Amino acid sequence: MSNEVITFGCRLNAYESEVIKRNADQAGLENTIIVNTCAVTSEAERQARQTIRKLSRKNPNAKIIVTGCSAQINPKMYGDMDEVSQVLGNSEKMDPKFFSVESSEKVQVNDIMSVNETASHMVASFDGKSRAFIQVQNGCNHRCTFCTIPYGRGNSRSVPLGEIVEQVRMLVENAYKEVVITGVDITSYGEDLPGTPTFAQMLRRLLAQVPELQRLRISSIDSVELDPDFFELLKNEPRLMPHFHLSLQAGDDMILKRMKRRHLRNDVIQFCKSVRKICPDALFGADIIAGFPTETEEMFQNSLKIVDDCDLSFLHVFPYSARPGTPAARMPQVSGEIIKERAQRLREKGQQNLRKTLDRLVGMEITVLMEDESCGHSESFCPVELESTSIPNTLVKAQIIGHDGQRLRGKVLDG
């Protein structure tokens, strides 16, 4: 069998998995499975371990390498698994030499806090994708009380603009119509670079220097970090897609303070209002944690209510999962039953809002980036299925004629 990469977690992991696959192939590895793990929740780690055991039973002769955030934070857990041949940290997985040099050490994981730069890894193509991802930043300088990601990714560090422009040009030359900006805390971009360029300044310069790029999309953002220059860019640059995924986490001010977040409830509401003044068709998604320690029913109601206050269309709901060593793990915990029930109520609320969003879009004309012959995504990232077939990786004008509660249905418009 050829080498395979199994990816858990975020879009940054998806981007890095492309680099990992290239590194493994170039190193001459064969019959190797690389599991790129996530550490956001204990469930993500449980799924990774379960997957490793299944892969080993199905492919008893394959070499299994485990890497990613969970491997960085808990290397011994994977090193103790008989199914695992090698454990690589988040820095090591991006370095080709760790795939080409046999080592007597099963676990090779360095101190991620010692890493002080983010190398730009040129990825020319993404298997089976019409959208390409590019990493502009890694790590996080903030210490939210529930989160272990800084210990898996290290401190914030940015990719210089010139390297970003070079990679996006290459992707455009390879026929990609849309590029997605990824990172761990992308709105902190530039704090460590000479001249401290802001995130908005980086986007502006990128779009100016690559005029052939048709769509630029940004992944999860911390809205409180965006400055007036961002809103000016949104006002004047139609190539910046009107879809914003918010790192919200909660809708109650006391819970947000206990999470050690940088925003309060009203900050996020005002951000959504400001965006919609400029771009009325903009859609928003958000990450929300259900059952954070000390969360009362009244506090939870504020999280439910903010879904309407911000008119959130796409929810990523996370049942709270205590991560060992974090301050939140030492706070009074909410019972598992209540966490599960609140997560379900949030998901139901999210589904209601998504249906309302899809209802509003019926009859509208949109542009769809085709990801296969019949399906793609709109500018606002709604999934769309067309009645007739089109060429993958093309932009198609369509009119929305209905939806099934999850995705829009459209017909192709002539011309």
PLY file of the C-alpha trace (Angstrom):
ply
format ascii 1.0
element vertex 415
property float x
property float y
property float z
element edge 414
property int vertex1
property int vertex2
end_header
0.00 0.00 0.00
1.07 3.59 -0.51
1.51 5.96 2.40
-1.65 7.35 4.01
-2.28 10.28 6.34
-5.28 10.22 8.67
-6.23 13.73 9.86
-8.09 14.76 12.99
-9.03 18.30 13.99
-8.66 21.69 12.40
-7.98 23.10 8.95
-4.39 23.77 9.96
-3.97 20.06 10.57
-5.48 19.40 7.12
-2.91 21.73 5.58
-0.06 20.15 7.51
-1.19 16.66 6.52
-0.47 17.58 2.89
3.08 18.51 3.92
3.42 15.30 5.96
2.29 13.15 3.02
4.84 14.82 0.75
7.61 14.42 3.33
6.84 10.72 3.79
6.72 10.04 0.04
9.95 11.93 -0.62
11.67 10.08 2.21
10.92 6.81 0.45
8.58 5.46 3.12
6.27 2.69 2.02
3.34 0.96 3.68
3.19 3.71 6.32
0.13 5.25 7.99
0.58 8.61 9.69
-2.08 9.72 12.17
-2.16 13.50 12.64
-3.95 13.93 15.96
-5.97 16.66 17.69
-6.02 17.53 21.41
-8.99 19.90 21.62
-11.09 17.38 23.57
-10.61 14.05 25.33
-13.05 12.62 22.77
-10.70 13.63 19.93
-7.88 11.76 21.66
-10.09 8.73 22.31
-11.05 8.61 18.63
-7.39 8.83 17.62
-6.41 5.88 19.84
-9.39 3.87 18.61
-8.47 4.63 15.00
-4.85 3.56 15.57
-5.98 0.18 16.94
-8.38 -0.35 14.01
-5.70 0.60 11.48
-3.26 -1.83 13.06
-5.75 -4.71 12.93
-6.63 -3.94 9.31
-3.02 -3.37 8.21
-0.88 -5.58 10.47
2.25 -5.06 8.38
1.99 -1.29 8.13
4.18 1.12 10.05
2.10 3.57 12.10
3.50 7.01 12.94
1.55 9.25 15.33
1.98 13.01 15.36
-0.04 16.21 15.89
-1.16 18.13 18.97
-2.18 15.13 21.07
1.16 13.43 20.34
2.97 16.65 21.26
1.15 17.00 24.58
0.88 13.29 25.49
3.77 11.54 23.71
4.05 8.75 26.30
0.41 7.76 25.81
1.10 6.92 22.17
4.63 5.68 22.79
3.22 3.03 25.11
0.89 1.69 22.40
2.24 -1.50 20.79
0.50 -0.57 17.52
2.60 2.60 17.16
6.03 2.50 15.52
7.02 6.11 16.01
5.78 9.30 17.70
6.71 12.70 16.24
6.02 16.13 17.72
4.41 19.04 15.90
7.78 20.52 14.96
9.26 17.20 13.88
6.32 16.28 11.63
7.10 19.27 9.40
10.79 18.39 9.06
11.55 15.91 6.23
14.59 14.48 8.01
12.44 12.78 10.65
10.79 10.73 7.92
14.01 9.79 6.16
16.27 8.91 9.10
15.68 5.75 11.08
15.97 6.43 14.80
16.30 4.11 17.75
14.09 6.50 19.70
10.41 5.66 19.34
9.34 9.07 20.67
10.84 12.19 19.12
9.06 15.21 20.58
10.88 18.41 21.44
9.91 21.38 23.66
7.43 23.19 21.41
7.93 26.41 23.40
11.49 26.55 22.07
10.26 26.87 18.47
10.39 30.54 17.48
9.50 30.57 13.81
7.04 29.05 11.40
8.54 27.70 8.21
6.57 28.19 5.02
5.87 24.80 3.47
4.99 25.03 -0.20
1.99 22.84 -0.98
1.31 22.82 -4.70
-1.94 20.87 -4.59
-4.51 19.35 -2.24
-5.83 15.92 -3.12
-9.49 16.00 -4.08
-9.92 19.64 -3.08
-11.02 22.74 -5.00
-10.08 25.03 -2.14
-6.46 25.30 -1.06
-5.26 26.02 2.47
-2.30 28.14 3.44
-0.75 28.51 6.87
0.06 32.11 7.81
0.57 31.65 11.54
1.05 28.97 14.19
0.85 28.82 17.98
-0.92 31.04 20.50
0.24 33.52 23.14
-3.03 33.41 25.06
-3.85 31.02 27.86
-7.57 30.33 27.91
-8.35 28.32 31.01
-9.83 25.33 29.14
-7.26 25.02 26.36
-4.11 22.93 25.89
-3.43 24.01 22.31
-0.56 26.41 23.19
1.23 23.41 24.72
0.73 21.51 21.50
1.54 24.38 19.15
3.84 26.70 21.10
3.79 30.48 21.14
2.45 32.58 18.26
4.72 32.97 15.25
3.95 34.31 11.79
4.97 33.47 8.23
6.51 36.51 6.45
4.27 38.08 3.82
6.65 37.36 0.95
6.45 33.63 1.58
2.66 33.77 1.80
2.44 35.63 -1.51
4.80 33.17 -3.18
2.72 30.18 -2.12
-0.61 31.75 -3.09
0.77 32.62 -6.52
1.82 29.00 -6.96
-1.64 27.78 -5.95
-3.32 30.19 -8.38
-0.98 29.00 -11.15
-2.16 25.48 -10.31
-5.76 26.58 -11.03
-7.07 27.04 -7.49
-9.89 29.57 -7.40
-10.10 29.86 -3.61
-7.47 29.98 -0.88
-8.29 29.63 2.81
-6.10 31.39 5.37
-5.39 29.09 8.33
-3.52 29.18 11.61
-4.08 28.71 15.33
-4.73 32.38 16.18
-4.63 34.10 12.81
-5.79 37.51 14.03
-2.57 37.74 16.07
-0.65 37.63 12.78
2.41 39.88 12.58
3.04 40.57 16.26
6.41 38.82 16.00
7.45 40.19 12.57
9.52 43.32 11.80
7.21 46.33 11.64
4.44 44.29 13.33
2.06 44.19 10.33
-1.54 43.48 11.29
-3.71 40.66 10.02
-5.73 43.09 7.89
-2.56 44.61 6.42
-1.35 41.15 5.46
-4.66 40.35 3.73
-4.64 43.68 1.89
-1.10 43.22 0.60
-1.73 39.60 -0.37
-4.79 40.51 -2.44
-2.96 43.41 -4.06
0.05 41.30 -4.99
-1.94 38.34 -6.31
-4.70 39.99 -8.38
-5.42 36.69 -10.16
-6.75 35.12 -6.94
-10.53 34.98 -7.22
-11.54 34.07 -3.67
-9.85 34.53 -0.31
-11.49 32.98 2.74
-10.38 33.24 6.35
-10.80 30.52 8.95
-11.59 30.91 12.65
-11.03 34.42 13.98
-10.96 36.22 17.32
-13.14 39.17 16.36
-11.98 41.46 19.16
-8.51 41.57 17.57
-9.71 42.98 14.24
-9.08 46.68 13.67
-10.81 49.35 11.49
-8.49 48.46 8.60
-10.21 45.07 8.40
-13.61 46.69 7.93
-12.19 48.97 5.22
-10.84 45.92 3.43
-14.19 44.16 3.68
-15.89 47.25 2.26
-13.59 47.54 -0.76
-12.49 43.98 -1.58
-15.15 41.67 -3.07
-12.67 38.80 -3.25
-12.76 38.50 0.57
-15.51 35.96 1.14
-18.44 37.01 3.40
-18.20 34.09 5.80
-16.66 34.42 9.27
-16.20 31.69 11.83
-15.97 33.14 15.32
-13.95 31.74 18.19
-16.84 32.59 20.51
-16.88 29.75 23.09
-19.71 31.21 25.24
-22.37 33.91 25.31
-22.26 34.72 29.02
-19.88 37.38 30.33
-19.02 35.61 33.60
-18.22 32.36 31.78
-16.15 34.28 29.22
-14.16 35.85 32.07
-13.64 32.46 33.70
-12.50 31.12 30.34
-10.05 34.05 30.22
-11.33 35.05 26.80
-10.45 38.46 25.37
-14.00 39.46 24.45
-17.32 39.89 26.17
-20.76 39.12 24.83
-21.47 42.58 23.44
-18.11 42.73 21.64
-19.14 39.83 19.42
-22.66 41.15 18.84
-21.26 44.53 17.77
-18.73 42.86 15.47
-21.48 40.96 13.65
-23.55 44.15 13.33
-20.54 46.06 11.94
-19.84 43.38 9.36
-23.48 43.26 8.26
-23.59 47.04 7.80
-20.88 46.60 5.18
-21.92 43.20 3.87
-25.60 42.41 4.56
-25.30 38.91 3.09
-22.45 37.85 5.39
-22.94 34.61 7.32
-21.36 33.64 10.62
-20.38 30.43 12.30
-19.05 29.97 15.81
-17.43 27.54 18.24
-19.43 27.23 21.48
-18.58 25.10 24.52
-21.51 23.55 26.39
-21.26 22.96 30.13
-18.12 24.92 31.01
-17.35 24.63 34.76
-19.68 26.72 36.98
-22.12 27.27 34.08
-25.65 27.69 35.45
-28.82 27.30 33.42
-29.12 31.10 33.30
-25.57 31.39 31.95
-26.29 28.70 29.38
-29.39 30.59 28.28
-27.11 33.52 27.38
-25.15 31.20 25.09
-28.38 30.02 23.48
-29.54 33.60 23.09
-26.36 34.83 21.42
-27.02 32.41 18.56
-30.02 34.61 17.72
-28.40 37.91 18.73
-25.59 37.30 16.24
-27.77 35.30 13.80
-25.24 32.46 13.74
-25.82 30.01 10.88
-23.11 27.39 11.48
-22.40 26.12 14.99
-19.53 23.91 16.08
-20.69 22.68 19.49
-18.17 21.18 21.90
-19.34 19.45 25.07
-16.91 20.68 27.72
-14.04 18.26 28.23
-11.69 18.78 31.18
-8.10 18.82 29.95
-5.56 17.71 32.58
-3.41 20.55 33.91
-5.70 23.38 32.80
-7.18 25.87 35.29
-10.72 24.98 34.18
-10.17 21.36 35.20
-9.78 22.55 38.81
-13.03 24.57 38.77
-16.38 23.12 39.97
-17.52 20.84 37.17
-20.94 20.54 35.54
-22.33 17.00 35.49
-21.83 14.96 32.35
-25.58 14.53 31.84
-26.16 18.28 31.91
-23.23 18.89 29.54
-24.63 16.38 27.07
-28.15 17.84 27.31
-26.94 21.42 26.83
-24.80 20.42 23.85
-27.85 18.82 22.26
-29.94 21.97 22.84
-27.22 24.08 21.23
-27.05 21.76 18.24
-30.83 21.91 17.83
-30.68 25.70 18.03
-27.93 25.74 15.44
-29.98 23.53 13.12
-32.99 25.86 13.49
-30.86 28.85 12.59
-29.26 27.08 9.65
-32.72 26.25 8.28
-33.77 29.91 8.64
-30.63 30.96 6.77
-31.29 28.52 3.96
-34.92 29.69 3.77
-33.73 33.28 3.26
-31.44 32.27 0.43
-34.13 30.58 -1.69
-34.65 32.60 -4.86
-31.27 34.33 -4.67
-28.54 34.16 -7.30
-25.15 33.04 -6.03
-21.77 31.88 -7.30
-20.76 28.31 -6.49
-17.22 26.95 -6.42
-17.73 23.42 -7.73
-15.98 20.72 -5.71
-17.29 17.86 -7.82
-19.68 17.64 -10.76
-22.80 18.55 -8.77
-21.78 20.05 -5.40
-19.87 23.06 -4.18
-19.92 26.02 -1.80
-21.33 29.53 -2.11
-19.47 32.73 -1.28
-20.92 32.54 2.24
-19.83 28.89 2.53
-23.26 27.32 2.24
-23.08 23.86 0.68
-24.92 23.79 -2.67
-26.14 20.90 -4.82
-26.99 21.73 -8.42
-29.64 20.05 -10.59
-27.25 19.65 -13.52
-23.57 18.75 -13.63
-20.73 21.23 -13.98
-16.96 21.03 -14.28
-15.19 20.66 -10.90
-13.04 23.58 -9.75
-15.03 26.14 -11.73
-17.15 29.06 -10.55
-20.79 28.66 -11.60
-23.68 31.12 -11.38
-26.78 29.52 -9.92
-30.23 30.36 -8.61
-31.33 28.78 -5.35
-34.61 26.85 -5.73
-34.79 25.08 -2.36
-32.90 23.21 0.37
-33.06 20.05 2.47
-32.20 21.65 5.81
-28.49 21.03 5.34
-27.60 22.22 1.88
-29.04 24.47 -0.79
-30.41 23.22 -4.11
-29.81 25.31 -7.18
-30.10 25.47 -10.92
-27.32 26.69 -13.17
-27.95 30.03 -14.84
-27.03 30.46 -18.49
-24.10 32.79 -19.14
0 1
1 2
2 3
3 4
4 5
5 6
6 7
7 8
8 9
9 10
10 11
11 12
12 13
13 14
14 15
15 16
16 17
17 18
18 19
19 20
20 21
21 22
22 23
23 24
24 25
25 26
26 27
27 28
28 29
29 30
30 31
31 32
32 33
33 34
34 35
35 36
36 37
37 38
38 39
39 40
40 41
41 42
42 43
43 44
44 45
45 46
46 47
47 48
48 49
49 50
50 51
51 52
52 53
53 54
54 55
55 56
56 57
57 58
58 59
59 60
60 61
61 62
62 63
63 64
64 65
65 66
66 67
67 68
68 69
69 70
70 71
71 72
72 73
73 74
74 75
75 76
76 77
77 78
78 79
79 80
80 81
81 82
82 83
83 84
84 85
85 86
86 87
87 88
88 89
89 90
90 91
91 92
92 93
93 94
94 95
95 96
96 97
97 98
98 99
99 100
100 101
101 102
102 103
103 104
104 105
105 106
106 107
107 108
108 109
109 110
110 111
111 112
112 113
113 114
114 115
115 116
116 117
117 118
118 119
119 120
120 121
121 122
122 123
123 124
124 125
125 126
126 127
127 128
128 129
129 130
130 131
131 132
132 133
133 134
134 135
135 136
136 137
137 138
138 139
139 140
140 141
141 142
142 143
143 144
144 145
145 146
146 147
147 148
148 149
149 150
150 151
151 152
152 153
153 154
154 155
155 156
156 157
157 158
158 159
159 160
160 161
161 162
162 163
163 164
164 165
165 166
166 167
167 168
168 169
169 170
170 171
171 172
172 173
173 174
174 175
175 176
176 177
177 178
178 179
179 180
180 181
181 182
182 183
183 184
184 185
185 186
186 187
187 188
188 189
189 190
190 191
191 192
192 193
193 194
194 195
195 196
196 197
197 198
198 199
199 200
200 201
201 202
202 203
203 204
204 205
205 206
206 207
207 208
208 209
209 210
210 211
211 212
212 213
213 214
214 215
215 216
216 217
217 218
218 219
219 220
220 221
221 222
222 223
223 224
224 225
225 226
226 227
227 228
228 229
229 230
230 231
231 232
232 233
233 234
234 235
235 236
236 237
237 238
238 239
239 240
240 241
241 242
242 243
243 244
244 245
245 246
246 247
247 248
248 249
249 250
250 251
251 252
252 253
253 254
254 255
255 256
256 257
257 258
258 259
259 260
260 261
261 262
262 263
263 264
264 265
265 266
266 267
267 268
268 269
269 270
270 271
271 272
272 273
273 274
274 275
275 276
276 277
277 278
278 279
279 280
280 281
281 282
282 283
283 284
284 285
285 286
286 287
287 288
288 289
289 290
290 291
291 292
292 293
293 294
294 295
295 296
296 297
297 298
298 299
299 300
300 301
301 302
302 303
303 304
304 305
305 306
306 307
307 308
308 309
309 310
310 311
311 312
312 313
313 314
314 315
315 316
316 317
317 318
318 319
319 320
320 321
321 322
322 323
323 324
324 325
325 326
326 327
327 328
328 329
329 330
330 331
331 332
332 333
333 334
334 335
335 336
336 337
337 338
338 339
339 340
340 341
341 342
342 343
343 344
344 345
345 346
346 347
347 348
348 349
349 350
350 351
351 352
352 353
353 354
354 355
355 356
356 357
357 358
358 359
359 360
360 361
361 362
362 363
363 364
364 365
365 366
366 367
367 368
368 369
369 370
370 371
371 372
372 373
373 374
374 375
375 376
376 377
377 378
378 379
379 380
380 381
381 382
382 383
383 384
384 385
385 386
386 387
387 388
388 389
389 390
390 391
391 392
392 393
393 394
394 395
395 396
396 397
397 398
398 399
399 400
400 401
401 402
402 403
403 404
404 405
405 406
406 407
407 408
408 409
409 410
410 411
411 412
412 413
413 414
